[in-house]
Amino acid sequence: MNKGRFFIFILLMTTVLLATATLGLIVGQYPIQVEDLASVWSTQNSTAKLVILELRLPRIICAIFIGALLAVTGSCMQGIFRNPLVEPSFIGISAGAASAVVLFLVVLKPILIQYIPLNEFVIPCVAFVGSVVTVKIVINLASIQGRISIGALLLSGIAVNAFCGALMGICIYFADDAQLRSITFWNLGSLASISWREVYILTPIFIGGLLYLFLLRFKLDIASLGEDQAISLGVDMQSLTRRVVYSTCLIVGATVAFAGIIGFVGLLVPHITRFLVGANYKFLLIGSALIGSIVLLSSDIAARSFLDGAELPLGAITALLGAPFFIYQISKMRKEII
Amino acid sequence: MLEVKDLSVSIGNNQILRNVNFGFYQPNVVGILGPNGAGKSTLIKSLCGLPQYHIDGEINILNRPLAEWPLEELAKFRALLPQSYNIPFPFKVKDVVSMGSYPHNKGKQSIIDITNAYQIMEALELLDIREKLYTELSGGQKQRVLIGRVLLQLEYQSAYEKIVLFDEPTSSLDWRYQIQVLSLARSLVLSNCLIFIAIHDVNMALEYCDTLILMKNGELLNSFDTAEDIPISSLEELYEMKLEKILLTEDKVLIQNRAN
């Protein structure tokens, strides 16, 4: 991919993203006509204005942020583990964050709230701690003599995901009605509870996270060659792995705290993007961010407009898109083995 | 340039190298010969300082212990070609070769970097496939692309003498490319380079290497300075088979299996 073609790609994807965002503003339980969009800003029509400004706009912005973040962290994780089948939710990052949040809400919060005031930053922090703990366990389990085996990594991910699922299952048993709803929400993912508050908290994570990972682009290219060659080219793989894994924990932890577990975006999007712009991380990270936003935004629009008066879980929609792709990848690997 | 004293290397409980000693102080082509499992790759990788090994003894590069060299500094004058050459993502050939300039430009390529990469691709006859995807190449093509990457890494001016570690650089190559690659490797001596080549083809080793190190069961058996020096009995002991040495010309010999 040369710079000119990449520029055209960016223009095209940005146009698609803006068109999808516009679609997101008008479709939903309260339909708004396209021609009314412009007038909404100036009029005092309270319902349409409220729906657009207070419900749909923050939700669209969050879908863009979260889609980009999940896709970019997925690309980076695949690079350091040198495997296109890795994504944050497979190795326990998302489940760890979600179960920590659920445990906190059901067990700790009712006790703590009596003694200390809890603000909106507590949940993302809890999610971060949960994801770091699980990812530490998974990576320790998967390390054989200092090297991470990809098979062991995915298997440890399954084990830790199962354990986190069990923890959430127990919490469901003890939870009251309101807590039950929130547990379902974290398990299946949704952008229904997004407001401007979440946008404000996610903005620095979005900008900081993407910039930080973009700075690692050349190192990630080198990492694709494998540890031996990366070290001979002066890239400290252990330090790079730590940087990518912990920043992914922070980023995915934050997205889980606000939107629950949204799987497969980090798996599907990097693959599509590599097909379109090639494997160079300079192009891959920017491309993944754009395509990730488009995929999550369209999934969210689908989630809230398929059913009348109700919403489908967002995580289920992304899994519906991503799982067939995962199966395709496995069948491709089978062919290569035969 | 490179000195190894009482080197023992183990992975987990498995000891792979035992009490290896050698030192090279001039640009030289060093062939490492030995049967499968002799420890050739482990020796090469431990000279590169890969973290999965437990190393006892000393490895000194330019009179400084290997562990004390910062990775980024080492990468400017020491390169490694590993045995496996799988890259899971669809990089273009020219992108993979260009990665060799990373230690010198940290990824920001200038015109000089690109020219250097093209010159190396030309020397390795890779120009025709430069736009192809690495994942779609044959084994031999992949190996030559990675050799290009290594050659580019050493193409730059360095304050120090250079060291390059080739782990079976010709394993997937046809005869013509074996000669091409080994000749290119040899020519690195002219740019002040100490070259290690782990190799299986004894005759190629005799032709292209100045010094031969014989390894077996993790130990260094012998080392010989010229091809004529090497007694047939050492090679017979090394490979556990009957061999004979045929003198082709005054300075060229051929080793072959002695029938019956």
Interface residues (C-beta under 8 A of the other chain):
Chain A: Q78 G79 R82 N83 P84 Q145 G146 R147 R217 F218 K219 D221 I222 S224 L225 G226 E227 D228 Q229 I231 S232 L233 G234 V235 D236 Q238 R274 F275 G278 A279 N280
Chain B: I11 G12 K45 C48 G49 L50 P51 Q52 L71 E72 E73 L74 A75 K76 R78 A79 L80 P82 S84 N86 I87 P88 F89 P90 F91 K92 D95 V96 M99 G100 Y102 P103 K106 G107 L146 R149 Q153 L165
